[in-house]
Structure formats: structure tokens, C-alpha cells
Amino acid sequence: MSKAERRRRARLDQVVALLGRRPRTQAQLIALLAARGMVVTQATVSRDLRDVGAVKARVGGYQLPAPLPAAAAAGSVERRLLAAIARALRAEGERLGSRGPP
């Protein structure tokens, strides 16, 4: 693993740890990372949030989504159904649309 990849993984670990503090903005997360000696840009934080799967809640700031129930995590029918639904969804401006059979 390259030095850059080790640095990226360490930063992602810090991002996940800091999400427990529910930063409300990317600027707050940048400041929290800087306090831990990691100087990053807004673009880097944006990519990191996407890569760890973080979402911005209406109330409470950025957070990781709740884990799937054990049955869904084990590759059950529910998990496959949820995955199919997620693939069918697409953003349309501020609306969310889905594709279905004709």
C-alpha cells in the first residue's frame, strides 16, 4: 500500500470517528480534522464523506446511515430487493424518481 493510500485510509478513519460528533457542515469537519493535524480541502472532505457513505440529516448534521438488520446484511431476499430499489432510483433535481417496468 502506498504512502498516499495509507494517509487516505487514516483520514477516512478519522472522518468516520468524527461523524460521531455530528458536524453540521463540511467546514466544521475540516476544522475538526485540522485540530487532529490533517489539513484538507472542502473537495477532499466531500469525496471522503461520499466514500464512507455519510449522509446529511435534516437535523443533526452528517452521519453514517443505520446498519441493515442482520437478515438483510446476510444476503437475504430483503437485501437483494433493497439493492434493486436503490439501483432504480435516480435524482431529478430536488425530486427523486424511479424506473419501473413499462
Secondary structure, 3 states (H helix, E strand, C coil): CCHHHHHHHHHHHHHHHHHCCCCCCHHHHHHHHHHCCCCCCHHHHHHHHHHHCCEEECCCEEECCCCCCHHHHCCCHHHHHHHHHHHHEEEECCEEEECCCC
